């Protein structure tokens, strides 16, 4: 006989036998589901209350998520990482952020006649969430779910620049800094210096560091709390514009799209 239980506000169908139900897994999923736009960061007590669990159980779930890379912990609050996307990468198109940004990307791409993309950070890589392609600008095809190194991409540097310095250095220590082209930055200190400049100016430019013949410019996607939730870039063949001209040509359009998205990302 089938029964139903309440789990994180949803009715869940129970298996025929009690032994088929893993209670600890269910509790962990309940904790994950407590995070959202209204609660992006939570203490143990807050997560426990939201999940309907005791503090000790919630704490074990959160520490397990941190150990596995699905959550960050600043000593008091926990926050989910982009690694959670791996749990449902096949359903990327159904996630709220890709749905929100896609029409904005389409509009930007049509206006400037170049490809535009949005990505998030997952450990040492960026993961593409949405893309509006005018033409192929890389030798590999890029689409939602595609991954590239964070340290040498414009969107990756935007996302790394938004992190605390210690966290950025730790990610660089774990990164494969093998040069992809003769233009690639490979020294951690040189990358950190570039990230400081990006943080100050609010945008990043990559000149053929990922692939010869490719240039790109990126800005952060901010929510109404001015928190960086993703990065957005414009990529183009190097012959279309010098690196020194990218900001003048493409930054105004990126900034307009950035401002529009900020109004709708709560």
Beta strands, then each sheet from edge to edge (+ up, - down):
strand 1: 4-7
strand 2: 10-13
strand 3: 41-42
strand 4: 71-73
strand 5: 78-80
strand 6: 115-122
strand 7: 125-132
strand 8: 147-149
strand 9: 204-207
strand 10: 214-222
strand 11: 228-237
sheet 1: 1+ 2-
sheet 2: 3+ 5- 4+
sheet 3: 8+ 7- 6+ 11- 10+ 9-
end
